[in-house]
């Protein structure tokens, strides 16, 4: 796996196999950086998901020619996020955190 900037994740979804395809659903993505304007629609300021089912990629639509500020997530990377969160939720915390 190569490291690079990715869109932020604010909602964790699912990654599942459906026959010969991998289905990625329920994910919420935000800009890769707080000042990133490449992915905001110039007219509305909104973000839109860009999904490439053939390649198994999930990212954001870009509105700027030559935008290379971030790379889309792969289905394998999103699956690893789900797996790691499931492992963390199974851990027992011996005492509450101070706060």
Secondary structure, 3 states (H helix, E strand, C coil): CCCCCECEEEECCEEEEECCEEEEECCEEECCCCCCCCCCCCCCCCCCEEEECCCCEEEECCCCCCCCCCECEEHHHHHHHHHHHHHHHCCCCCCCCCC
